[in-house]
Amino acid sequence: MRSRFGWIAWAFAALVLAVGVGACGGDDDDSGGSESSSAASGPESLKGQTVRLWIMPNGPDPKNDIDKLLEPFTAKTGIKVDTEVVGWDVQQDRIRNAAVSGEGPDITQAGTTQVPFFAALQGFEDLSGRVEDIGGEAAYPEGVWTTTQMAGQDGIWAVPWFTEARAIYYRKDVLKKAGVDEATAFADWDAMTATLQAIKDKVPGIEPFGSPGKKAFDLVHHVMPFVWDAGGAELTEDNTKSAIASPEAAEGVGYFADLLQKGLYDKSQLQRDGTQVENQFKGGRIAVWIGGPWTYASVSRTDDENWVPEARKNVGIAPMPSAPGGDEAYTFVGGSNLMMFKSAKNKDAAWEVMKFMSTDDFQTKYAELLGMFPSRDEPQKAIAAKDPGYESWYEAIQQGRTYAPIPQWAQIENAYKAHFGNVLDAAGGVGGRDYSADYLDSELQAAAKEADALLAQSAGG
């Protein structure tokens, strides 16, 4: 899924940078994982070939960042990589047009939730026969590997590249003042509600919780974990109908909305987008927030002036809560993958590039630049072992889920976002609507109706 790369960090904290070397063997000849030397041992006949690669604006200096990390690959193999940065505002159209026309690069970056849409165009290479070169399914968390597939069609259509997920940010000092134990503060929904209530009652001058409304591109990522916790889903198991109006889904969305009704969720945050709410947390105005790893990476950045000192030195991270009595505490897992066009002029050389970009070493170093997580399991473990904040993300990713891998998902997500936004506005007293269980049900029924209409369309529609 597309992320707000303009605000993510140049680098992880220095400690994570050290992990990037230590976890991956420390030199270019042993970059970690069984696939680490694959690029160096590529066929001699590939020397001198050029592979064209499209990436999106990943970070402040995307082309120079990726080109620098690819230099050792070219030095070893003689395969050149011609990188082009394609804006997020045009990338879907450009990738689609290249897949249909057969005129494009060899490899492209794609958001994880875009993979099924692009795969349905039948312009991309099935990588099933190649992925064991990079460890296959066993090398990645389940939720990450799921993003390489398309429902109803055999094949592996992408390689995971970098990963992001959602977790709970909280102020350690505020929880202490409220008399709340960090270890159990967000264990489940009841614990989270009690934590927010304690903050409201005992810590004046700061709002307990804040989260963006319909202005946030990722609103659905914040709400769906609660739906999953309650036993709900975005679609039926066969992906033919919406499941968002089920009683379980209503329970999950309703929990989120009830925080507004109880005065534990600052309703003014509904008028802000995700970055603005992030800055409210950094600025000390809210005590608890749901966000991605790039914000944690910015804690050590002195050039990020949005942080006030008390917030900067008291950041705590917890996995998302489970439903009361539930065994699972889900989070959304997204990020970006790599796909190879069927029309690629140099498929073997392109695969050598993709293998190199899939090594533990490359993924760790690139994730450092973005404030993201590597997609591979081993470098994720290495980072988690060195930093308790990243350990919380690692735990969250193990319970991570993504959305149904269908071509129509982006449109369905937009429909859900609009109706989730309406529910939150009503619960927060915004927009003149009266919130009730009936209102919640009517919005979810409307969202389901729109989704069903989209599902009835052809895959390319």
C-alpha positions, 0 to 999 in steps of 0.5 A, spaced: 500 500 500 502 506 498 505 510 504 507 517 506 514 517 503 515 524 504 515 524 511 519 518 513 526 518 516 532 518 512 535 512 516 533 508 522 536 509 529 544 508 529 543 502 533 538 499 527 544 501 522 548 497 526 543 491 525 543 492 518 551 490 518 551 485 523 545 481 521 547 480 514 554 478 515 558 485 514 560 484 507 558 484 500 560 477 499 556 474 505 549 478 505 545 474 509 540 468 508 541 462 503 540 467 497 546 472 499 551 470 493 546 469 488 547 475 484 555 474 484 554 467 481 549 469 475 551 467 468 557 470 465 552 471 459 548 476 463 554 481 463 553 487 460 546 487 459 541 493 462 535 492 466 530 497 467 527 498 473 521 503 475 521 505 483 516 510 486 518 516 490 521 512 496 524 517 501 527 524 499 532 522 494 529 515 491 534 515 485 540 516 488 538 512 494 537 505 490 542 507 485 548 507 490 545 500 493 545 497 487 552 499 485 555 492 488 551 488 484 553 491 478 560 491 480 560 483 481 555 481 475 556 486 470 549 487 469 547 495 469 540 497 472 537 503 469 532 506 475 527 511 473 522 514 479 515 514 477 510 518 481 505 515 486 500 520 482 501 516 475 504 510 477 498 506 476 496 508 469 503 507 467 504 500 470 497 498 467 499 501 460 506 498 460 503 491 462 497 492 456 502 494 451 508 490 452 512 497 452 515 498 459 521 496 463 523 490 466 521 490 473 517 495 477 515 497 484 508 496 486 504 497 492 502 490 496 494 491 495 495 493 487 499 486 486 492 483 484 490 488 480 496 488 476 496 481 475 489 480 472 492 484 466 496 478 464 502 482 463 506 480 468 511 474 469 509 468 474 515 467 478 513 461 481 518 457 478 524 462 481 522 464 488 525 458 491 532 462 489 530 467 495 527 462 500 520 462 497 514 462 502 518 460 508 523 466 508 517 471 509 511 472 515 505 469 512 501 476 511 507 479 507 507 473 503 500 473 501 501 480 498 504 476 492 498 472 490 491 473 486 485 470 489 482 465 484 489 464 480 495 460 481 501 463 481 506 468 485 506 475 481 511 479 486 516 479 490 516 482 497 520 488 498 519 492 504 514 492 509 510 496 514 504 495 519 500 499 524 502 499 531 499 503 538 504 509 539 503 511 547 506 516 551 510 512 557 510 518 562 503 519 561 501 512 562 505 512 568 501 519 571 495 515 569 497 509 574 497 504 568 502 498 567 505 499 560 505 491 559 498 490 559 495 497 557 493 495 550 492 487 551 485 487 549 479 492 547 477 493 554 484 494 557 485 500 551 479 503 553 481 503 561 487 506 559 484 511 555 479 513 561 485 513 566 488 518 562 482 522 561 481 522 568 488 523 571 492 527 566 489 533 564 492 537 558 492 532 553 487 528 549 487 520 551 487 518 543 487 521 536 486 518 529 484 521 523 478 520 519 476 520 512 481 525 510 486 519 511 488 515 505 489 509 510 483 510 514 481 503 513 488 500 515 486 503 522 479 500 523 480 493 519 484 490 525 478 491 530 474 488 525 478 482 524 479 481 532 472 481 532 471 475 527 469 479 521 472 480 514 472 485 509 469 480 504 466 473 504 471 467 504 470 466 497 471 473 495 464 474 491 461 478 496 462 484 501 462 482 509 463 488 512 455 489 514 456 482 518 455 483 526 462 481 527 464 487 522 459 492 526 462 490 533 469 492 530 467 498 527 463 500 533 468 499 538 472 504 534 466 509 534 464 508 541 471 511 543 468 517 540 462 517 544 465 516 550 470 522 550 476 518 549 477 520 542 479 527 540 474 528 535 478 534 532 482 529 529 477 527 525 478 533 521 486 532 520 489 527 515 494 522 517 500 526 517 497 532 521 495 527 527 502 524 527 504 531 528 499 532 534 502 526 537 509 529 536 507 535 539 504 532 545 497 534 544 495 526 544 497 521 548 495 515 544 495 514 536 496 508 531 501 509 526 507 506 522 514 505 523 517 511 519 514 515 525 518 511 530 524 512 526 524 519 526 524 520 534 532 520 533 532 525 527 534 532 530 531 535 524 524 533 525 522 539 529 515 537 530 517 533 536 516 536 543 522 534 548 517 530 552 514 526 547 520 525 543 523 521 550 517 518 552 515 514 546 512 507 547 510 502 542 505 496 543 502 491 538 494 492 536 489 490 541 485 483 541 478 483 542 476 481 549 477 474 550 480 473 543 486 469 541 489 474 535 491 481 535 491 483 528 494 489 524 494 491 517 501 489 513 502 493 507 508 496 503 511 495 496 513 489 492 517 488 486 514 485 479 517 483 473 513 484 466 512 479 461 515 483 456 521 484 460 527 484 455 532 481 459 528 476 464 534 472 467 538 479 468 532 482 471 531 476 476 538 477 478 536 484 480 530 482 484 534 476 487 539 481 489 534 486 492 531 480 496 537 479 500 537 480 507 543 485 506 539 489 501 532 489 504 535 491 511 539 497 508 533 500 504 528 499 510 533 503 514 533 509 509 525 509 509 523 508 516 520 501 514 521 494 515 524 489 511 520 484 508 524 478 510 523 474 516 530 474 518 532 481 518 526 483 521 528 478 527 535 481 528 532 488 528 527 486 533 532 483 538 536 490 538 530 494 540 524 494 544 520 498 539 521 494 533 520 488 537 513 490 538 512 491 530 515 484 529 510 481 534 505 485 530 507 483 523 507 476 525 499 477 526 499 481 520 493 481 515 492 484 508 486 485 504 483 480 500 488 479 493 483 481 488 483 486 482 477 490 485 480 492 492 482 499 491 475 501 489 472 497 495 477 500 500 475 507 497 468 505 498 469 502 505 473 509 507 468 513 505 463 510 510 467 508 515 469 516 515 461 517 516 460 513 522 466 516 525 463 523 524 457 521 526 460 518 533 464 524 534 458 529 533 461 532 526 456 533 520 450 533 524 448 526 523 445 522 530 450 516 531 446 510 533 447 502 532 442 503 526 446 508 523 452 504 524 448 498 520 446 503 515 452 505 513 455 498 513 450 496 509 451 501 504 458 500 504 457 492 502 452 494 497 457 498 493 463 493 494 458 488 491 457 492 485 464 492 484 465 485 485 460 484 480 464 487 475 470 483 471 477 483 473 479 489 469 473 493 470 
